[in-house]
Structures are given as C-alpha cells and as structure tokens.
Amino acid sequence: MSVIVRYILRDLGVAFLFGFAAFTFLLLIVGLVQEALEMEMPLIYVWQLIPFVFAKMSAVSLPVTLLLAVTTFFARMSGNNEVIALKALGIPPKAFLTPVFAIAILISVIGVGINELAVTWGQRGINAVGYYAAEDILIGQLTKNHRVETGNKRITILVNGVDAQRRLIKPTIILKQESITIEATTAQISIDFSANMLTVTLTDFRVVGEKGGFKIAGRNRTEQIPLAEIVPSKDSNRPSNMGLYRISEEKKKTAEQIEQQRRIIAAHRTFGASTGSVDAWAMPQINNAKARIRLLQSHQDRLSVEPPRRWATGFCCFFFVWLGAPLAIWMRKSDFFSSFFACFVPILLLFYPLLMFGLSQAKNGALPPTCVWLANVAIGLVGLWFLRQIHRY
C-alpha cells in the first residue's frame, strides 16, 4: 500500500507543480501588463513588480492548478483500469484517496497564507513601487498628455511641455477646493518619500482667483500633493486589503466609534427630554449620528466577513480535490479535458455563484459571516455523492 501511495503522490505532485508553474507564469504576465497600464509605469520599474504580482497571482492559480492536476491524474488512472485493479486486490478507493485529501488540506492551509501574503506584502509592495516610480510616471503623463488630474479631481496640472532637464514648461495648477489657479513660467517636481508627498516648486508664479480676481505674483512658490492622489493604488483602509492581524484591531476601533455615536444620541435625547423639546428626536445632531452609525456598521460587517472569506477561499483547494478526484474516477475516461471540464462545470455554476451570494449577503449584514462557506459546503456535498458512487460500484 505504501508503494501505491508513493506512486500516486509522486505523479500527482509532478503534475501539480508543473501546472502551477505554467499557469502562474501566464497570470504573472497578465498581472504585470495590467499594473503597468493602470499606473502608466515605465518598463524599468515593471520588473520590480514581479515578486509582488507573483504573490497575488499564486493565490488565483493554486486551486485551479490543483483541480487540473487531480482530474488529470485520476482520469488517466481510472481510464487505464488501475482503480479496478486496486479494487480487485481488495484496496478500496478511500485507501489511496485519504492521503490525497490530507495533502489537499495542507495545501489549503498554505493557500490561506498565500491569500494573506498577497493582500498584505504583495499589494503594499505594488503600491511602494508605484510611489517610487511616481516622478517618472508623472513626467511621462505630462509629456504625453500635457495634463494630470488627481483621483478625486481636486487638483489638475496642465503644462505646455517638459524639457530635457525634466522641468515643466508654463505649468498651470488648478486647485478646485481653493478656487484658485496658479500659473508659472517653469516648475520642478520632486518626491518626499518620508511624507509620501509630491512637491512642485514653481518659478515666476501668479495666483489667479475665481473669475480673474485675487491676483498674487512672486518669484518662487511650493505646492505639495499627496502621492496617493497622483499614483493609482489600492486603498489600504479597505477590509479586503487589510491583514488579518489588523482586522481585529480595526473591528475593536469601529465598535468603539459606534458606541461613541450611540452615547451622543443618548445625550441629545436626554437633553431634549429634560428641556421638554418636542423636536428632540429629529435634531440634526441625532440624524448625523445615526447616519454615522450606519456607515460604521457597514464597515464593521465588511471587517467581520474578511477572516472567514480568506479561510473559505483558501480551503476551496481541499473541496476542489474532494470533488475532482472521485468525479474523475467515476467518469472512467483517460481524456483529462473531459474530466476537468466536468469538474469545472459544477464549480462554475454552483461554487462561484454561491460564493458571490454569500459574500454580498454577509457584507450587507443580511446573513452571518460564516455563510461564505456555503459554496464549499455545496461542492462538498456533490463530492460526497461521487465518493459514495465509486465505493459502491
């Protein structure tokens, strides 16, 4: 029996590692192109993204390549009547499937770690490379488009051109919130990485207010713009971009903020009741506090769903194997494409819709966070039926 288990794990491991390397490489190319186009990043910086994009793409390719390896191996094994031969020797399928399921559980735990690594180290690394390349990205955008606008459209930079010394020729900075426009002869940009700020040093400037009023002129002026508004990056304050260790701290902080808003409501209601005000329950302060609570509660729901979501998406590796191995044996076709797509159809039609349903309902607070496991449970039940079939016949 030990020889059979070693044979299965060896061939299965080779197929998995080869598929994982090939599929992750293809996803890596796609991810690098996507990030480079999104940030308009020069090619010299794209190579620095490779380890961080690789971490993100590994989380995507791990369950798919594991399913492909399992269906490929067991489809060939069943199609060549090796399973029937083992049964004839008195070895039931559970005897050689149990070690495979155990390895799948181990890979699932690794998958949870990869998901966490992709969210924390991977995304932060991509943002860091974007910040490091911010000056070249900005110069490239101004050279090509003669215009750069912050993500919130608060600041717009217009130029006539960029010279060989990377100076901006006749720049115009429009500050919408201040309702002013700054015009200059030239400008030089630099990056303060310690403060994550873009500094624009203007020469021979003139400040023009709205409708031509409020005119000020001078020799030099400095404007600072947060790098996060210039360089596209994923918001690290979103629950989906937080590490698990940070989520627990954020949940505690959000709960304290909700309690603070409730105390504000209670204080205003008490004050209104003591003064006999009939409009105490409709005070603006109370309505603002209620609106704030709704926003905080929505944030709290999203925070609560993240830990079970990451464990559920990591352990989909095990459930894919739980379904794929018995289904490939049951089909008894050595054509692994047929077995793979036969496994992928229930995953596509059942797993992903249920996963999206569970996520949306949990984020809205309509269902508990554990409902993100619905997709895994459904796949597990289908796989259990096929397991019973291959043991019965």
N, C-alpha and C positions, 0 to 999 in steps of 0.2 A: 504493500500500500504506500509506503514511503517513496518508493521509486515512481509510482504513478503521480503522487502529489508533486514531487520534484519536477517531473516531466511537464505537468500542467502549469505550475508556477513559472518555470523557466521559459517556456514558449509564450505563455501569456505575458510575462514581463517584457520579453523582447518586443512583442507586437505593441505593447502599450508604450514603451519608451520610444520606439521608432515613430509611432503615430503622434505622440505628444511633441516630440522634437519637430516633426514636419509641420504639424498643424499650428503649433505656437509660432514657428518661424513665419508662416504665411500671415497670421494675425499680427505679428510684430511689424511686418512691412506695412500692413494696412493701418495699424495704430500710429506708426511714425509719420506716414503721409497725412493722416487726419490731424495730428497735433501740429505738424509743420504748417499745414494750410490754415488751420484755425488761428495760429499765432503769427502767421506770415514770418516764420523764423528762417534765418539764413542756414544754409546746409551745414556750415561748420558747427552749429550748435545742435543739429538734429542727432548727430552721433552720440551726444551726451545724454539723450533721452532713452537710449536703448535699454539700460538696466531697469529703469522705472516703468517704461511701457511694457517690457517683458513681464514684470511682476503683475501688471494689470491683465495682460493677455493670457497669462498662465491660469488665472482664475477662471477664464472663459473656456479655455481649451481642455482643462483637466477632466471634467465629467464627460465631455463629448468623446475624447480620445479613449477614455476608459471603456465607455459603451462600445465604441468601434472595435477595440481590442478583444473584449469579451465575446461579442457576437461573431467576430471573425474566427476566433479560436474554437469556440464551441460549435459553430456551424460546420466547420471543417471536421471536427471530432465526431459530431453526430452523423454528418453526411458520409463519412468513411466507416460507419457502423462500429466505431470504437466504444460508444456508450453501450450498445447492445452487447458487445463482447465483455465489457466490465460487468454488466448485469448477469451475464451467463456465468461469470466467475463468482457471483454472489456479492458483488460490490454495488450497493445502491448509489444513485446519483448524489445523495446528501453526503456520502463519504468523501467524494472529491470536490463537491461544491462548498462544503463548510470552510476549508482553508481559503478558498477564493473569496468567500464572504468576509472572512476575518481580515484578509488583506485589503478588501474594499473599505472596511471600517477604518483601518489605519490610514488609507489614502484620504478618506473623508475628513479625518481629523487634520491631516496635512492641508486639505483644501480649505478648511476653516482658517488655518493660519495664513494661507496664501491670500485669501479674501481680506483678512485683516492687514496683511503686508501691503496689498495693492491699494487699500484705502488710505493708509497712513503714510508709509515710506514712499510708495510709488507715486501717489498724487502730489505729495509735498515735494518730491524730487522734480516732478514735471513743472510745478509752479516755480521752484527755485531756479531751474534752467531758464524758464521764461523771464524771470526777473533779471537774471544775469545777462541775458541777451536783449534786455529791454531797450538799451540805447541803439543797438543795431537794428532791432525791429522797428523802432520809431523812425530812425533815419531812412530806412528802406521804404516805409509807408509814405513819408513826406516826399521822398524823391520820386516815388511812383505816382502817388495820388495827389500830392501837394495839400493834403488835408488829413488830420487825425482828430477823432472825436472820442471822448471818454465814454465808458459803458453807460453811465447814467445821463449822458448828453449835457453834463453840467459845464464842460469846458471843451472848446473847439479851437484847434490850432491850424491856421492856414499859412502857407508860405508860397513865395514865388519860385523858390528853388533851394537847392543845397549845394554849396561849393565843395571843392576838393578837401578843404580843412574841416568839413562836416559842420560848417556854420549855416544857420538858417538865413536866407536872404528875404528881407522885407516880411518878417513874420507878423501875423495878426492873431492875438489870443482873445477869444470871446468868452467872457465869464457871465453865464446867464443868470446865476443867482444874484450876483452883484450888479447886474445890468450895466456892465462896462465893457469896453473894447480897448485892448492895448495894442498899439501899433509901434513897430520899431524898425530901425534900419537893418540890424543883424541881431542874431541871438545864438547862444551856445547852450547846448544841453549837457547835463551830467547826471549821474545816478548816485544817490546816497543810499548804499545798501544797508547801513546800520539802521536807518529810519524808514527804508523802503519808500523813498520819495524820489520823484523826478524833478530836478532843478533846472529851470530855464532862466538864463541870465541875458537880459535884453540890453541893447546899446542904442542910445538916442531914441528913447521911447516917448510915446504920447498916449495918455489915457483919455478916452472919449466916453462920456456918459451916454445914457439913452437919449435918442433923438438929437444927438450932437451937442448936448450940454456937458457940464462937469469936465473941463479940459485941464489936464496937468501934463507937463513935459519935464523931462530930465535926462541926465546922462546915462545912468545905469539903474536897472530895476531887476529884482529877482522874484520869480513865481515858482511855487512848489506844488506838485501834483502827486497824489498817492499813486504808486506803481500799480496797485490793484485796479485802478480805474483805466490804466493805459494798456496793461498786458492782460489778455484774456486768461482767466484762471478759475478753477473750481472753488466755490465758496467753502472754506474750511469750517464754517459755523453750521453748515447743513448737517443733520444727523447722519446722512449716508456717507459723509466724508470725515466723520469722527472715528477715532479709535474706540474700542470697547472700554478701555480704561477711562477715557474722557467722558463717555456717555453717562456713566454712573454719577460723575461729578456734575454734569450738566443737568441731569434729572433732579438732583438734590437742589441745585440752584434755581431751577424753574419752579419746583414745588414751593420754595421759599418766596419767590416772587408772586405766585398765585395766592399764597396765604397773606402776603402783604396787601394785595389788591382787595382781598376779602375784608381785611381789617379796615381798609379805607372806606369800603361800602358800609360796614357796620358803624363806623364812627359818624359818617354823614347821616345815616338813618337815625342814629341815636340823637344827634344834634337837632335834626328836623323834628323828631317826635317831642323833644324837650321844649322846643320853641313853638310847637303847635302849627308848623308849616304843612299845609295840605299838599304842597308840591315837593315834599322831601324825597319821595321815591322817584321823581323824574329830574332830579338835579343833574346838571351836566357832569359833575364830578363822578356821580354814581354811574351814569351811562358810559363815561370814558373808562372807568374801572372795569365794568362788565365787558366792554369791547377788548380791553387788555387781557382779561382772564380768558376770553375765547381764543385769542391768539396764543397765549401761553399754554393753554390746554391742548391746542392743536400741535404745538411744538413738543409738548410732553408725550402725546400719543405717538408722534414720529420717533421720538427717542426710545420709547418703550418697545417699538416693533423692530428696531435695528438688531439687538442681540439675537433674538430667535430667528430673524431673517438670515443672518450670516451663518448660524448653525444649520439652518434648514437648507440653504443653498450649498453649503459645504458637504452635507450628508446626502445630497442628491446623487453623489458619486456611488454611495452604497446602494441606493434604491434603483439606480440605473443598472447596476450589476445584478441586483435581486430580480429585476425584470428581464434583462437581456440574456443572462445565462440560461435559465430554463426555457425561455421562448425560442432561443436558437437551437437547443436540444430537441424541443418539441417539433419544430419545423422539419428537422432532418434533411436540410438542404446544405450542400457544401458551398453553394453560391452565397458568399458572405454579404453581398449587396442586398439580396432579398431579405436576409435575416436582419441586417442593420436597419433597413428602412421599415421592416415590420415592427421593430422595436421603437423606431423613431416616430412612427405614426401615433401611437398612444401617448408618447411623450409630448408630441407637438399638439395633439388635440385635447389631451387631458391634463398633463403636468403644467405646462406654461399658462393656460387659461386659469387653472385653479390657483397657481402661484400669484398671478396678477390680481385675481379676485381677492385672495387672502390679504395681499399687501394693501390694496386700496381700502378694504373694509377695516383693516387694523389701523391704518393711518388716519382714517376718518373717525376712529373710536367706536364704530358700529359693532365690531367683534373684538374679542381679546387678541393680544399679540400672537398667542400660540396658534392662531388659525393659519399662519403662514406655512405650517406643517401639513395643511390639507393636501397639497399636491403630492408630497412624499407619501402620505398615507394612502392616497388613491393608487399611486403606482405600486406601492407595497401590496395592496390587495389584489391587483391584477397579477403581479408576480407570484403571489401565493397560490393563485388558481393554477398557473402554469406549473408551479412546483408540484402541486398535487397530481397534475396530469402526468408528468414524467415519472413520478414514483408509482403511479397506479398502473401505467401501461409500459 
